[in-house]
Amino acid sequence: MATLDDLRRTADRLPGSEERAATGGAAWFVRNKLYAWECHPWPSIPEDVRAIVATELVVGVKVADPVDALALVQMAPDVFLRTTTPWGEPKIAFRMAGIEGDHLAELVTEAWRVQAPKYLVREFDELDRG
């Protein structure tokens, strides 16, 4: 089971990443673009999903394409939630209790890649290879 500390460790190694307190909890940005966040049970979330978000830790991340989000939901519907709000698409939310640390790191890193400027992605790739 992954934790917010695991998410923080991944985000801390991503160039330009910044954690901020948000209304719903912690959120991570790269150059003022949101890429990961703690989900909050907002009234705009469908009732069944809101019940999950209200009782356990759920994190949302940006994805490159809505098809990627759909594939994750189909792969593990007990972990990945079908929808939260219509804002900020494409994205995916998932139950932290169902995510392993390696998969969390992959999801957060890919979300960062979606939002990061190309020069930061190049910088990260060069550090990762070196």
N, C-alpha and C positions, 0 to 999 in steps of 0.2 A: 504494500500500500504506500503510495506516494504522499508526501506532505507539502505544505506551503514552503517549508524550509528547503525541500528538494527543488521546488520551482525557483526559489530565490537563488540557490547555488547555480542553477543553469542560467538564469537571467544575468547573474553577476559576471559571467564569463563572456557575455555577448556585448560587443562594442556599442557604445551609445545607449545601452539599456539603462532605464531609470525606474525605480519603484516609487509609486506615489500612493498616498491614502486617498481613497475615493469614497463616495457615499455608501457604496455597497461592500467596501472592504479594500483590500490591496489591489493595485493595478500596475501593469508594467507597460512602459512606453519606450519607443525608440524615435528620437527626434520629433517628439510630441505626437507620435502616432501610436495609438493603443494596439497592443498585440496579445496581451493576456490579462485576465482579471478574475477576481472572485465574483461569483454570481450571487445576486441578492434576489429574494422572492418578491420582485416588483409586481404590482397588480396587472401589468400588461402581459405577464408571462401566462401561458395556458395553465389552468388550475392544476392539472395532474403533474406538470413539470414544476410548478410553484411549490407543491407539497414536498417534492424531493429536495428542491433548493432550500426550503425552510428547515429541513431536518438533517441535512448533511452537507459537507463541503463539496461544492461544485465549482469548477473553473471553466472559463470560456477562453478560447483562443481563435485568432484569425486563421483562415485557411485560404489557399490559393484559388480554389474553385468550389462552387456548391456541390459539384460531383464528388469532390474529396470528402466533404462533410457527410453526404449521403452514404458513401462507401463505408465510412467509420461507423455510422449508425447501423447499417446492415451487418457489419462484421461483428459488432458487440452491442446489441440494443439494450442490454442491461447496464452498460457503462456509459455509452454516448447517448445524449438526450436529443430527441428529434428536433426540438426548437426551443428557443427562449423568447426572444423578442424579434421583430422584423428589422430592427435597426442594426447597422454595422455588418450586414451580410457581405461576403460569406464568412461564416464562423461555425464553431462547434463547441458545445458544452459537454463536460464529462464529469462523472462522479470520481472524486479523487480516491475513494476507497477501492475502486476497481482498476486503478492504473498502477502499473509497475514503474519504478524509477526510470528505467531506460526509455520506456515509451513516453513518459512525461517529458523527459529531456528532448526527445525527438519532436514531440508536438510543439513544445515551447520554442525550440530552435527554428522549426519550420514557420511558425507564426511570426517570429522575429524577422525571418527572411522575407516574408510577404510584405512587411511594413518598412523594413530598413532600406535606406538609400543604397544604391549599387556600390558606392565606394566603401561603405561599412561592411557589406557582404563580402567584397573582395578582401578587405582587411582581415575579416574573420577567417575566410578560407585560407589565406596565406599563413595566419597564426596556427590554424588547425593542421596544416600540412607540415609546418616547421617544427 
